[in-house]
């Protein structure tokens, strides 16, 4: 795991360390109080009840002799299990296949206020760094200044932005953008969508419509559907992901603000409970601040 990701999880690790410090020097029996305290600590960092119980059962069952059953050993075994989960469901940003004629289509969705448009700009910069041609589709036709915000990023990055007027049909914008990206032999098309509450059925259905319209051109798209999540949402972020996954074929999560929260256990919950890997972290405001999750 990279130093950047470890740093991003710093507050979570610090929270666990403070919560469990009284046990780390413990030389007595690992009784119910010990295991209850560890269970509460993991749940507090939003690892999730189901994942927490499964992990601790596995660690507890894997301990050998009583002499081996020390808090330090428990900590090490738990760390190994957590890393194993993250590595088993590891995601990766797409890379252009040389033998493919059509653009790789990436659709980015999420609720309001997660930094979705800025994260899309970071993604565009990363994917175009090797000279690949990227086009952005401004399918947020609802939020004031959303199109202008994406266009400003496009100008900074030298990336074309396909847009229509406010109040237009987002699916129509996506359709036009895919047509344009294909005609220009573009490598990547990244689709920005309006932020929406995961509890609003009509707005969620709008996302499904975008997918249906895109598939009239290419039945195999979108290649990736990324959910942009604010890490400070903690456990609620996992709930959001589950709701979006009911409507869309989510392939990964773009996680923002991980370094600003002690609730980083949700990274494990996303992968363990939903099978949705975190593919990248947004760690700042600059266009270069997008780190692949490895």
Backbone as CSV, one residue per row, in Angstrom:
resi,resn,N_x,N_y,N_z,CA_x,CA_y,CA_z,C_x,C_y,C_z
1,UNK,0.851,-1.187,0.000,0.000,0.000,0.000,0.891,1.243,0.000
2,UNK,0.615,2.223,-0.859,1.482,3.379,-1.023,1.476,4.279,0.207
3,UNK,2.529,5.092,0.326,2.636,6.019,1.451,1.502,7.035,1.440
4,UNK,1.079,7.449,0.235,-0.005,8.432,0.135,-1.296,7.879,0.711
5,UNK,-1.605,6.624,0.393,-2.830,6.011,0.897,-2.732,5.793,2.397
6,UNK,-1.570,5.364,2.874,-1.386,5.204,4.317,-1.578,6.532,5.028
7,UNK,-1.074,7.607,4.410,-1.252,8.940,4.983,-2.721,9.326,5.004
8,UNK,-3.435,8.996,3.925,-4.858,9.307,3.856,-5.656,8.615,4.937
9,UNK,-5.194,7.429,5.325,-5.870,6.668,6.378,-5.312,6.990,7.758
10,UNK,-4.476,8.030,7.839,-3.804,8.376,9.088,-4.743,8.649,10.243
11,UNK,-5.795,9.431,10.009,-6.726,9.759,11.086,-7.470,8.524,11.574
12,UNK,-7.763,7.630,10.660,-8.434,6.388,11.048,-7.515,5.547,11.921
13,UNK,-6.259,5.412,11.514,-5.301,4.636,12.302,-5.080,5.270,13.667
14,UNK,-5.010,6.610,13.696,-4.800,7.327,14.958,-5.978,7.110,15.900
15,UNK,-7.180,7.121,15.339,-8.379,6.898,16.148,-8.370,5.506,16.768
16,UNK,-8.015,4.503,15.969,-7.954,3.138,16.489,-6.874,2.997,17.554
17,UNK,-5.734,3.622,17.307,-4.630,3.534,18.257,-5.023,4.130,19.601
18,UNK,-5.658,5.300,19.576,-6.087,5.931,20.827,-7.136,5.086,21.540
19,UNK,-8.038,4.541,20.752,-9.150,3.771,21.330,-8.663,2.484,21.979
20,UNK,-7.612,1.886,21.422,-7.166,0.572,21.880,-5.840,0.599,22.627
21,UNK,-5.338,1.805,22.914,-4.008,1.928,23.520,-3.891,1.190,24.852
22,UNK,-4.964,1.161,25.621,-4.886,0.531,26.944,-4.694,-0.986,26.842
23,UNK,-5.014,-1.536,25.673,-4.896,-2.977,25.513,-3.546,-3.413,24.941
24,UNK,-2.854,-2.516,24.250,-1.658,-2.935,23.521,-0.531,-3.399,24.435
25,UNK,-0.531,-2.942,25.680,0.478,-3.403,26.632,-0.062,-4.445,27.590
26,UNK,-1.248,-4.925,27.307,-1.939,-5.874,28.188,-1.266,-7.248,28.138
27,UNK,-1.014,-7.829,29.313,-0.376,-9.149,29.369,-1.296,-10.201,29.972
28,UNK,-2.526,-9.781,30.267,-3.473,-10.720,30.854,-4.245,-11.495,29.805
29,UNK,-5.315,-12.118,30.253,-6.145,-12.938,29.379,-6.943,-12.064,28.412
30,UNK,-7.065,-12.524,27.173,-7.882,-11.808,26.197,-9.333,-12.244,26.391
31,UNK,-10.001,-11.548,27.320,-11.350,-11.940,27.703,-12.404,-11.227,26.856
32,UNK,-13.663,-11.370,27.248,-14.756,-10.755,26.493,-14.644,-9.238,26.450
33,UNK,-14.161,-8.623,27.542,-13.987,-7.167,27.556,-13.011,-6.730,26.469
34,UNK,-11.940,-7.492,26.312,-10.942,-7.191,25.279,-11.586,-7.216,23.891
35,UNK,-12.251,-8.301,23.569,-12.829,-8.448,22.236,-13.974,-7.471,22.002
36,UNK,-14.753,-7.176,23.034,-15.842,-6.201,22.901,-15.294,-4.816,22.588
37,UNK,-14.179,-4.464,23.240,-13.579,-3.149,23.020,-13.052,-3.026,21.593
38,UNK,-12.421,-4.074,21.102,-11.911,-4.048,19.736,-13.061,-3.991,18.732
39,UNK,-14.119,-4.698,19.041,-15.293,-4.670,18.166,-15.867,-3.261,18.076
40,UNK,-16.025,-2.606,19.219,-16.571,-1.249,19.240,-15.667,-0.281,18.493
41,UNK,-14.354,-0.436,18.662,-13.406,0.473,18.008,-13.498,0.369,16.492
42,UNK,-13.604,-0.834,15.976,-13.686,-1.025,14.526,-15.007,-0.508,13.969
43,UNK,-16.069,-0.703,14.716,-17.371,-0.196,14.269,-17.379,1.329,14.272
44,UNK,-16.687,1.936,15.245,-16.639,3.401,15.340,-15.958,4.044,14.139
45,UNK,-15.018,3.334,13.499,-14.365,3.896,12.304,-15.093,3.456,11.033
46,UNK,-16.337,2.996,11.210,-17.228,2.661,10.093,-16.782,1.463,9.269
47,UNK,-16.197,0.497,9.949,-15.879,-0.743,9.259,-17.143,-1.550,8.976
48,UNK,-18.174,-1.291,9.767,-19.432,-2.016,9.582,-19.535,-3.201,10.529
49,UNK,-20.734,-3.447,11.047,-20.928,-4.514,12.030,-20.607,-5.883,11.437
50,UNK,-21.165,-6.163,10.278,-20.970,-7.475,9.651,-19.503,-7.754,9.366
51,UNK,-18.822,-6.774,8.774,-17.408,-6.946,8.445,-16.569,-7.072,9.701
52,UNK,-16.875,-6.256,10.714,-16.133,-6.296,11.974,-16.234,-7.663,12.634
53,UNK,-17.437,-8.184,12.757,-17.638,-9.479,13.409,-16.940,-10.601,12.645
54,UNK,-17.023,-10.548,11.332,-16.377,-11.581,10.517,-14.861,-11.539,10.664
55,UNK,-14.304,-10.323,10.663,-12.856,-10.172,10.795,-12.368,-10.664,12.148
56,UNK,-13.039,-10.237,13.214,-12.599,-10.623,14.553,-12.771,-12.120,14.787
57,UNK,-13.825,-12.698,14.250,-14.001,-14.150,14.360,-12.856,-14.882,13.668
58,UNK,-12.455,-14.366,12.513,-11.372,-15.000,11.765,-10.045,-14.872,12.505
59,UNK,-9.790,-13.670,13.047,-8.555,-13.447,13.801,-8.544,-14.304,15.061
60,UNK,-9.652,-14.294,15.767,-9.758,-15.042,17.024,-9.595,-16.543,16.783
61,UNK,-10.221,-17.031,15.723,-10.133,-18.455,15.425,-8.767,-18.885,14.933
62,UNK,-7.992,-17.926,14.422,-6.684,-18.260,13.887,-5.560,-18.181,14.894
63,UNK,-5.871,-17.753,16.114,-4.846,-17.671,17.146,-4.483,-19.074,17.625
64,UNK,-3.198,-19.278,17.860,-2.740,-20.588,18.307,-2.809,-20.741,19.810
65,UNK,-1.663,-20.902,20.428,-1.599,-21.106,21.875,-1.956,-19.832,22.622
66,UNK,-2.269,-19.984,23.891,-2.585,-18.827,24.724,-1.404,-17.869,24.794
67,UNK,-0.197,-18.426,24.728,1.000,-17.596,24.765,1.062,-16.692,23.545
68,UNK,0.595,-17.194,22.414,0.617,-16.418,21.174,-0.481,-15.368,21.149
69,UNK,-1.535,-15.576,21.921,-2.696,-14.689,21.885,-2.439,-13.420,22.684
70,UNK,-1.704,-12.503,22.096,-1.424,-11.211,22.723,-2.070,-10.106,21.895
71,UNK,-2.309,-8.929,22.505,-2.890,-7.815,21.750,-2.069,-7.432,20.522
72,UNK,-0.749,-7.503,20.636,0.105,-7.141,19.505,-0.104,-8.114,18.345
73,UNK,-0.205,-9.398,18.661,-0.451,-10.399,17.623,-1.822,-10.186,16.992
74,UNK,-2.813,-9.888,17.828,-4.159,-9.621,17.312,-4.127,-8.439,16.351
75,UNK,-3.416,-7.386,16.734,-3.300,-6.199,15.884,-2.658,-6.556,14.542
76,UNK,-1.588,-7.350,14.589,-0.893,-7.730,13.358,-1.782,-8.580,12.454
77,UNK,-2.471,-9.555,13.063,-3.337,-10.432,12.279,-4.497,-9.646,11.662
78,UNK,-5.036,-8.712,12.435,-6.133,-7.888,11.932,-5.671,-7.047,10.750
79,UNK,-4.472,-6.470,10.879,-3.919,-5.682,9.782,-3.736,-6.508,8.527
80,UNK,-3.271,-7.732,8.694,-3.080,-8.621,7.546,-4.407,-8.928,6.859
81,UNK,-5.439,-9.145,7.656,-6.756,-9.448,7.096,-7.325,-8.248,6.333
82,UNK,-7.144,-7.050,6.885,-7.646,-5.841,6.231,-6.945,-5.614,4.892
83,UNK,-5.631,-5.763,4.883,-4.874,-5.595,3.640,-5.300,-6.646,2.618
84,UNK,-5.554,-7.858,3.088,-5.983,-8.934,2.194,-7.298,-8.595,1.504
85,UNK,-8.233,-8.002,2.250,-9.517,-7.606,1.668,-9.309,-6.548,0.598
86,UNK,-8.509,-5.532,0.914,-8.284,-4.439,-0.031,-7.585,-4.932,-1.292
87,UNK,-6.640,-5.836,-1.129,-5.907,-6.330,-2.291,-6.746,-7.287,-3.132
88,UNK,-7.635,-8.038,-2.491,-8.441,-9.008,-3.230,-9.446,-8.344,-4.151
89,UNK,-9.877,-7.139,-3.797,-10.864,-6.428,-4.610,-10.258,-5.185,-5.266
90,UNK,-8.941,-5.184,-5.429,-8.261,-3.994,-5.932,-8.782,-3.590,-7.307
91,UNK,-9.012,-2.302,-7.461,-9.452,-1.778,-8.743,-8.326,-1.010,-9.411
92,UNK,-8.535,-0.631,-10.650,-7.520,0.123,-11.383,-8.206,0.999,-12.412
93,UNK,-7.638,2.162,-12.647,-8.161,3.033,-13.688,-7.957,2.362,-15.045
94,UNK,-8.877,2.577,-15.979,-8.768,1.916,-17.289,-7.600,2.463,-18.094
95,UNK,-7.038,1.622,-18.917,-5.978,2.029,-19.829,-6.411,1.703,-21.251
96,UNK,-6.182,2.624,-22.151,-6.625,2.479,-23.530,-6.021,1.243,-24.181
97,UNK,-6.890,0.419,-24.747,-6.440,-0.757,-25.481,-6.124,-0.354,-26.919
98,UNK,-4.967,-0.723,-27.412,-4.531,-0.301,-28.742,-5.409,-0.855,-29.860
99,UNK,-6.024,-2.012,-29.627,-6.797,-2.626,-30.701,-8.275,-2.268,-30.652
100,UNK,-8.642,-1.313,-29.799,-10.051,-0.933,-29.726,-10.284,0.348,-30.517
101,UNK,-11.328,0.375,-31.332,-11.592,1.537,-32.168,-12.433,2.598,-31.503
102,UNK,-13.247,2.214,-30.529,-14.143,3.166,-29.878,-13.548,3.671,-28.568
103,UNK,-14.007,4.848,-28.115,-13.474,5.393,-26.864,-13.902,4.570,-25.654
104,UNK,-13.071,4.566,-24.636,-13.463,4.010,-23.343,-14.369,5.036,-22.679
105,UNK,-15.561,4.617,-22.322,-16.553,5.533,-21.749,-16.605,5.358,-20.236
106,UNK,-16.373,6.464,-19.537,-16.388,6.468,-18.071,-17.491,7.406,-17.605
107,UNK,-18.433,6.879,-16.877,-19.545,7.669,-16.343,-19.297,7.885,-14.853
108,UNK,-19.387,9.140,-14.407,-19.135,9.458,-12.997,-20.412,9.991,-12.366
109,UNK,-20.820,9.375,-11.267,-22.070,9.736,-10.603,-21.805,10.007,-9.122
110,UNK,-22.808,10.543,-8.438,-22.669,10.786,-7.003,-23.687,11.785,-6.503
111,UNK,-23.746,11.938,-5.194,-24.648,12.914,-4.600,-24.006,14.294,-4.680
112,UNK,-24.749,15.312,-4.293,-24.231,16.679,-4.320,-23.107,16.858,-3.296
113,UNK,-22.132,17.684,-3.661,-21.121,18.101,-2.698,-19.967,17.155,-2.474
114,UNK,-19.785,16.183,-3.350,-18.685,15.235,-3.156,-17.411,15.642,-3.899
115,UNK,-17.471,16.729,-4.665,-16.314,17.146,-5.450,-16.210,16.386,-6.760
116,UNK,-17.351,16.012,-7.302,-17.402,15.156,-8.491,-16.760,15.805,-9.715
117,UNK,-17.144,17.053,-10.013,-16.623,17.711,-11.217,-15.117,17.927,-11.126
118,UNK,-14.639,18.332,-9.957,-13.197,18.507,-9.766,-12.472,17.174,-9.898
119,UNK,-13.061,16.127,-9.365,-12.455,14.797,-9.469,-12.406,14.335,-10.921
120,UNK,-13.431,14.667,-11.688,-13.445,14.333,-13.116,-12.295,15.037,-13.830
121,UNK,-12.055,16.288,-13.471,-10.936,17.020,-14.069,-9.609,16.338,-13.742
122,UNK,-9.465,15.880,-12.514,-8.248,15.168,-12.118,-8.095,13.874,-12.912
123,UNK,-9.213,13.197,-13.104,-9.200,11.950,-13.868,-8.812,12.214,-15.319
124,UNK,-9.352,13.286,-15.896,-9.024,13.645,-17.277,-7.537,13.950,-17.419
125,UNK,-6.997,14.654,-16.453,-5.572,14.985,-16.499,-4.724,13.719,-16.441
126,UNK,-5.091,12.811,-15.564,-4.310,11.581,-15.394,-4.349,10.721,-16.653
127,UNK,-5.528,10.593,-17.248,-5.669,9.733,-18.419,-5.054,10.341,-19.677
128,UNK,-4.965,11.670,-19.721,-4.402,12.332,-20.902,-2.897,12.563,-20.780
129,UNK,-2.325,12.191,-19.638,-0.906,12.466,-19.390,0.011,11.760,-20.386
130,UNK,-0.447,10.618,-20.928,0.390,9.879,-21.882,0.095,10.255,-23.327
131,UNK,-0.654,11.354,-23.519,-0.984,11.794,-24.861,-2.322,11.299,-25.367
132,UNK,-3.046,10.541,-24.553,-4.367,10.051,-24.952,-5.335,11.216,-25.108
133,UNK,-6.265,11.075,-26.044,-7.263,12.115,-26.295,-8.489,11.865,-25.421
134,UNK,-8.828,12.877,-24.617,-9.958,12.782,-23.692,-10.994,13.841,-24.042
135,UNK,-12.259,13.470,-24.015,-13.365,14.417,-24.171,-14.259,14.311,-22.945
136,UNK,-14.757,15.460,-22.481,-15.663,15.503,-21.338,-17.076,15.810,-21.811
137,UNK,-18.056,15.171,-21.200,-19.461,15.428,-21.510,-20.115,16.104,-20.313
138,UNK,-20.634,17.318,-20.521,-21.257,18.093,-19.441,-22.733,17.724,-19.337
139,UNK,-23.011,16.617,-18.676,-24.394,16.131,-18.562,-25.096,16.628,-17.305
140,UNK,-24.430,17.500,-16.550,-25.117,18.172,-15.442,-25.737,19.434,-16.013
141,UNK,-26.958,19.319,-16.477,-27.661,20.463,-17.079,-28.596,21.130,-16.078
142,UNK,-28.416,20.793,-14.809,-29.311,21.295,-13.765,-28.641,22.326,-12.850
143,UNK,-27.460,21.978,-12.308,-26.814,22.846,-11.321,-26.280,24.115,-11.978
144,UNK,-26.544,25.247,-11.362,-26.063,26.536,-11.868,-24.541,26.525,-11.979
145,UNK,-24.043,26.935,-13.121,-22.604,27.064,-13.403,-21.878,25.726,-13.530
146,UNK,-22.610,24.620,-13.534,-21.951,23.315,-13.648,-21.233,23.167,-14.981
147,UNK,-21.892,23.605,-16.059,-21.288,23.492,-17.388,-20.055,24.378,-17.480
148,UNK,-20.182,25.611,-16.969,-19.046,26.540,-17.002,-17.868,26.002,-16.195
149,UNK,-18.154,25.389,-15.065,-17.082,24.829,-14.234,-16.305,23.764,-14.999
150,UNK,-17.025,22.900,-15.691,-16.359,21.852,-16.457,-15.604,22.446,-17.645
151,UNK,-16.174,23.481,-18.260,-15.502,24.124,-19.391,-14.209,24.811,-18.960
152,UNK,-14.222,25.412,-17.788,-12.999,26.039,-17.265,-11.910,24.988,-17.078
153,UNK,-12.285,23.857,-16.492,-11.315,22.775,-16.339,-10.839,22.289,-17.707
154,UNK,-11.755,22.204,-18.665,-11.383,21.761,-20.001,-10.350,22.676,-20.632
155,UNK,-10.532,23.989,-20.457,-9.573,24.960,-20.998,-8.212,24.806,-20.330
156,UNK,-8.205,24.617,-19.027,-6.940,24.462,-18.300,-6.175,23.220,-18.746
157,UNK,-6.927,22.161,-19.026,-6.300,20.883,-19.348,-6.131,20.657,-20.844
158,UNK,-6.703,21.553,-21.665,-6.659,21.353,-23.104,-7.534,20.202,-23.553
159,UNK,-8.677,20.049,-22.877,-9.597,18.943,-23.149,-10.920,19.506,-23.648
160,UNK,-11.447,18.935,-24.728,-12.721,19.395,-25.281,-13.885,19.004,-24.376
161,UNK,-14.865,19.915,-24.261,-16.068,19.664,-23.472,-17.286,19.738,-24.388
162,UNK,-18.080,18.686,-24.420,-19.326,18.660,-25.188,-20.468,19.055,-24.255
163,UNK,-21.250,20.058,-24.646,-22.328,20.529,-23.766,-23.516,21.012,-24.591
164,UNK,-24.641,21.206,-23.900,-25.829,21.823,-24.475,-26.303,22.894,-23.501
165,UNK,-27.529,23.356,-23.675,-28.036,24.410,-22.810,-28.538,23.822,-21.489
166,UNK,-28.627,24.707,-20.479,-29.182,24.288,-19.193,-30.637,23.869,-19.367
167,UNK,-31.029,22.859,-18.623,-32.387,22.354,-18.719,-32.563,21.308,-19.795
168,UNK,-31.501,21.045,-20.551,-31.574,20.051,-21.612,-31.568,18.633,-21.063
169,UNK,-31.753,17.685,-21.945,-31.790,16.276,-21.564,-30.364,15.746,-21.411
170,UNK,-29.961,15.332,-20.207,-28.603,14.821,-20.003,-28.272,13.638,-20.912
171,UNK,-29.266,12.793,-21.174,-29.027,11.636,-22.039,-28.689,12.072,-23.460
172,UNK,-29.307,13.162,-23.916,-29.020,13.684,-25.257,-27.593,14.215,-25.335
173,UNK,-27.139,14.856,-24.251,-25.759,15.348,-24.205,-24.790,14.172,-24.279
174,UNK,-25.069,13.137,-23.507,-24.206,11.958,-23.502,-24.167,11.301,-24.880
175,UNK,-25.318,11.232,-25.534,-25.420,10.654,-26.875,-24.554,11.432,-27.856
176,UNK,-24.702,12.761,-27.856,-23.914,13.607,-28.759,-22.423,13.487,-28.460
177,UNK,-22.088,13.421,-27.173,-20.681,13.348,-26.780,-20.044,12.046,-27.254
178,UNK,-20.772,10.939,-27.138,-20.224,9.659,-27.592,-20.070,9.646,-29.112
179,UNK,-21.025,10.236,-29.821,-20.909,10.354,-31.275,-19.660,11.154,-31.647
180,UNK,-19.475,12.286,-30.949,-18.328,13.150,-31.234,-17.017,12.455,-30.887
181,UNK,-16.982,11.794,-29.734,-15.760,11.118,-29.300,-15.372,10.004,-30.269
182,UNK,-16.364,9.305,-30.784,-16.103,8.232,-31.749,-15.609,8.807,-33.076
183,UNK,-16.257,9.882,-33.533,-15.873,10.511,-34.802,-14.461,11.077,-34.745
184,UNK,-14.042,11.538,-33.569,-12.713,12.134,-33.410,-11.653,11.098,-33.029
185,UNK,-12.025,9.819,-33.031,-11.100,8.744,-32.623,-10.528,9.020,-31.240
186,UNK,-11.407,9.436,-30.355,-11.024,9.782,-28.985,-10.696,8.508,-28.197
187,UNK,-9.777,8.626,-27.254,-9.414,7.479,-26.415,-10.372,7.296,-25.240
188,UNK,-10.757,8.416,-24.626,-11.624,8.355,-23.447,-12.735,9.400,-23.538
189,UNK,-13.924,9.007,-23.115,-15.023,9.942,-22.911,-15.423,9.847,-21.445
190,UNK,-15.353,10.976,-20.736,-15.736,11.007,-19.321,-17.023,11.811,-19.197
191,UNK,-18.038,11.206,-18.627,-19.361,11.820,-18.538,-19.616,12.337,-17.131
192,UNK,-19.779,13.646,-17.022,-20.133,14.280,-15.749,-21.654,14.297,-15.633
193,UNK,-22.175,13.915,-14.491,-23.623,13.901,-14.281,-23.991,14.787,-13.102
194,UNK,-25.243,15.180,-13.044,-25.706,16.035,-11.950,-25.713,15.262,-10.641
195,UNK,-25.312,15.937,-9.557,-25.405,15.330,-8.237,-26.862,15.091,-7.886
196,UNK,-27.117,13.997,-7.189,-28.502,13.659,-6.866,-28.539,12.826,-5.592
197,UNK,-29.619,12.975,-4.848,-29.811,12.146,-3.670,-30.130,10.723,-4.107
198,UNK,-29.504,9.767,-3.463,-29.717,8.368,-3.830,-31.118,7.882,-3.476
199,UNK,-31.862,8.703,-2.726,-33.226,8.329,-2.341,-34.275,8.843,-3.321
200,UNK,-33.861,9.663,-4.301,-34.798,10.229,-5.271,-34.893,9.308,-6.486
201,UNK,-35.966,8.557,-6.553,-36.122,7.529,-7.590,-36.089,8.106,-8.999
202,UNK,-36.776,9.224,-9.213,-36.837,9.795,-10.565,-35.462,10.244,-11.045
203,UNK,-34.674,10.799,-10.145,-33.332,11.248,-10.520,-32.403,10.062,-10.772
204,UNK,-32.572,9.016,-10.004,-31.768,7.816,-10.230,-32.137,7.171,-11.569
205,UNK,-33.418,7.208,-11.902,-33.864,6.659,-13.188,-33.263,7.431,-14.359
206,UNK,-32.987,8.717,-14.136,-32.367,9.534,-15.183,-30.990,8.993,-15.545
207,UNK,-30.259,8.496,-14.543,-28.948,7.905,-14.800,-29.081,6.635,-15.632
208,UNK,-30.079,5.830,-15.298,-30.315,4.602,-16.063,-30.660,4.930,-17.513
209,UNK,-31.359,6.042,-17.725,-31.708,6.460,-19.081,-30.457,6.814,-19.878
210,UNK,-29.505,7.487,-19.235,-28.255,7.828,-19.917,-27.574,6.556,-20.420
211,UNK,-27.542,5.539,-19.573,-26.922,4.273,-19.969,-27.662,3.654,-21.152
212,UNK,-28.981,3.649,-21.105,-29.771,3.068,-22.200,-29.509,3.784,-23.517
213,UNK,-29.439,5.100,-23.471,-29.212,5.888,-24.686,-27.808,5.641,-25.237
214,UNK,-26.811,5.588,-24.362,-25.444,5.314,-24.805,-25.358,3.961,-25.497
215,UNK,-26.091,2.994,-24.995,-26.019,1.636,-25.533,-26.699,1.495,-26.889
216,UNK,-27.432,2.520,-27.302,-27.972,2.516,-28.661,-26.847,2.696,-29.676
217,UNK,-25.768,3.340,-29.229,-24.599,3.530,-30.087,-23.632,2.366,-29.939
218,UNK,-23.359,2.003,-28.689,-22.406,0.932,-28.393,-22.948,0.124,-27.218
219,UNK,-23.398,-1.105,-27.454,-23.989,-1.924,-26.390,-23.032,-2.233,-25.240
220,UNK,-21.745,-2.014,-25.463,-20.759,-2.352,-24.434,-20.409,-1.230,-23.486
221,UNK,-21.053,-0.080,-23.613,-20.714,1.051,-22.757,-21.829,1.302,-21.734
222,UNK,-21.509,2.036,-20.670,-20.203,2.568,-20.303,-19.250,1.467,-19.839
223,UNK,-17.975,1.668,-20.126,-16.971,0.699,-19.706,-16.763,0.740,-18.205
224,UNK,-16.845,1.932,-17.654,-16.693,2.111,-16.208,-17.787,3.045,-15.708
225,UNK,-18.335,2.726,-14.541,-19.257,3.634,-13.854,-18.690,3.855,-12.463
226,UNK,-18.182,5.067,-12.237,-17.544,5.382,-10.965,-18.465,6.221,-10.091
227,UNK,-18.546,5.848,-8.835,-19.279,6.630,-7.849,-18.290,7.502,-7.105
228,UNK,-18.501,8.811,-7.132,-17.650,9.736,-6.391,-18.215,9.859,-4.978
229,UNK,-17.419,9.487,-3.983,-17.870,9.468,-2.592,-16.991,10.352,-1.720
230,UNK,-17.619,11.071,-0.818,-16.930,11.854,0.201,-16.669,10.928,1.385
231,UNK,-15.392,10.711,1.719,-15.048,9.770,2.788,-15.598,10.188,4.144
232,UNK,-15.856,11.483,4.322,-16.382,11.933,5.615,-17.816,11.470,5.839
233,UNK,-18.472,10.956,4.781,-19.820,10.408,4.951,-19.798,9.123,5.770
234,UNK,-18.642,8.473,5.828,-18.528,7.253,6.605,-19.493,6.178,6.145
235,UNK,-20.183,5.593,7.107,-21.072,4.467,6.820,-22.172,4.833,5.823
236,UNK,-22.601,6.087,5.831,-23.635,6.514,4.893,-23.150,6.402,3.446
237,UNK,-21.844,6.505,3.258,-21.293,6.339,1.917,-21.511,4.935,1.381
238,UNK,-21.450,3.948,2.265,-21.699,2.565,1.859,-23.164,2.397,1.472
239,UNK,-24.057,3.052,2.227,-25.486,3.018,1.913,-25.731,3.650,0.544
240,UNK,-25.077,4.793,0.291,-25.204,5.456,-1.009,-24.762,4.527,-2.137
241,UNK,-23.616,3.897,-1.939,-23.083,3.006,-2.972,-24.051,1.867,-3.271
242,UNK,-24.650,1.316,-2.239,-25.602,0.218,-2.428,-26.807,0.672,-3.246
243,UNK,-27.286,1.895,-2.993,-28.441,2.420,-3.725,-28.097,2.695,-5.190
244,UNK,-26.940,3.295,-5.427,-26.528,3.549,-6.812,-26.318,2.229,-7.566
245,UNK,-25.818,1.225,-6.852,-25.563,-0.071,-7.486,-26.851,-0.782,-7.884
246,UNK,-27.969,-0.396,-7.288,-29.255,-0.978,-7.679,-29.696,-0.492,-9.058
247,UNK,-29.181,0.673,-9.462,-29.604,1.296,-10.722,-28.535,1.187,-11.801
248,UNK,-27.275,1.215,-11.384,-26.164,1.265,-12.331,-25.159,0.148,-12.062
249,UNK,-24.441,-0.275,-13.090,-23.394,-1.289,-12.901,-22.101,-0.646,-12.392
250,UNK,-22.086,-0.269,-11.112,-20.915,0.404,-10.554,-19.681,-0.486,-10.667
251,UNK,-18.583,0.111,-11.126,-17.336,-0.644,-11.253,-16.252,-0.145,-10.316
252,UNK,-16.473,0.995,-9.674,-15.457,1.509,-8.771,-15.891,2.775,-8.076
253,UNK,-15.080,3.180,-7.104,-15.339,4.387,-6.324,-14.150,5.330,-6.437
254,UNK,-14.448,6.608,-6.650,-13.456,7.677,-6.565,-13.696,8.346,-5.218
255,UNK,-12.755,8.202,-4.303,-12.968,8.632,-2.919,-12.261,9.951,-2.648
256,UNK,-13.020,10.931,-2.148,-12.448,12.236,-1.826,-12.401,12.438,-0.315
257,UNK,-11.492,13.303,0.133,-11.400,13.752,1.529,-11.090,12.639,2.525
258,UNK,-10.423,11.581,2.070,-10.081,10.495,2.983,-9.144,10.962,4.089
259,UNK,-8.272,11.929,3.748,-7.322,12.420,4.740,-7.970,13.317,5.782
260,UNK,-9.255,13.625,5.619,-9.930,14.520,6.557,-10.894,13.818,7.487
261,UNK,-10.815,12.490,7.579,-11.778,11.765,8.398,-11.121,10.602,9.129
262,UNK,-11.709,10.247,10.266,-11.274,9.068,11.021,-12.217,7.900,10.758
263,UNK,-12.986,7.996,9.677,-13.996,6.979,9.368,-13.617,6.188,8.120
264,UNK,-12.316,5.963,7.970,-11.816,5.298,6.770,-12.155,3.833,6.654
265,UNK,-12.779,3.262,7.694,-13.183,1.865,7.610,-14.159,1.601,6.489
266,UNK,-14.816,2.651,6.026,-15.782,2.486,4.932,-15.116,1.992,3.650
267,UNK,-13.802,2.219,3.503,-13.081,1.708,2.337,-13.164,0.183,2.306
268,UNK,-12.965,-0.424,3.475,-13.035,-1.880,3.584,-14.469,-2.361,3.392
269,UNK,-15.426,-1.637,3.982,-16.834,-2.024,3.870,-17.299,-2.038,2.419
270,UNK,-16.884,-1.035,1.650,-17.265,-0.968,0.240,-16.837,-2.223,-0.502
271,UNK,-15.638,-2.654,-0.230,-15.094,-3.788,-0.965,-15.581,-5.121,-0.405
272,UNK,-15.674,-5.219,0.913,-16.075,-6.478,1.536,-17.564,-6.762,1.349
273,UNK,-18.398,-5.745,1.555,-19.845,-5.948,1.537,-20.459,-5.819,0.145
274,UNK,-19.910,-4.900,-0.662,-20.518,-4.629,-1.964,-19.679,-5.103,-3.143
275,UNK,-18.422,-5.438,-2.887,-17.553,-5.855,-3.981,-17.213,-4.725,-4.931
276,UNK,-17.282,-3.482,-4.434,-16.980,-2.308,-5.262,-15.631,-1.746,-4.819
277,UNK,-14.608,-1.827,-5.643,-13.287,-1.363,-5.231,-13.129,0.149,-5.308
278,UNK,-12.303,0.684,-4.435,-11.875,2.076,-4.552,-10.758,2.102,-5.589
279,UNK,-10.924,2.894,-6.645,-9.926,2.906,-7.718,-8.968,4.089,-7.618
280,UNK,-9.414,5.178,-6.967,-8.541,6.346,-6.864,-8.985,7.238,-5.716
281,UNK,-8.026,8.015,-5.208,-8.279,8.952,-4.122,-8.012,10.372,-4.586
282,UNK,-8.932,11.279,-4.271,-8.694,12.700,-4.477,-8.154,13.271,-3.178
283,UNK,-6.932,13.800,-3.216,-6.283,14.213,-1.967,-5.984,15.707,-1.901
284,UNK,-6.507,16.495,-2.807,-6.250,17.929,-2.805,-7.097,18.617,-3.851
285,UNK,-6.830,19.905,-4.067,-7.630,20.686,-5.011,-6.990,20.809,-6.385
286,UNK,-5.704,20.481,-6.496,-5.015,20.617,-7.770,-5.398,19.475,-8.706
287,UNK,-5.319,19.742,-10.005,-5.704,18.731,-10.997,-4.808,17.504,-10.959
288,UNK,-3.641,17.624,-10.349,-2.725,16.481,-10.275,-2.973,15.611,-9.052
289,UNK,-3.892,16.035,-8.190,-4.096,15.357,-6.913,-5.091,14.201,-7.007
290,UNK,-4.786,13.226,-7.848,-5.584,12.008,-7.928,-4.621,10.830,-7.894
291,UNK,-4.763,9.999,-6.872,-3.840,8.899,-6.651,-4.560,7.578,-6.866
292,UNK,-3.988,6.727,-7.709,-4.578,5.402,-7.884,-4.460,4.615,-6.589
293,UNK,-5.524,3.902,-6.248,-5.573,3.157,-4.994,-4.861,1.827,-5.169
294,UNK,-3.645,1.749,-4.610,-2.860,0.513,-4.735,-2.307,0.083,-3.392
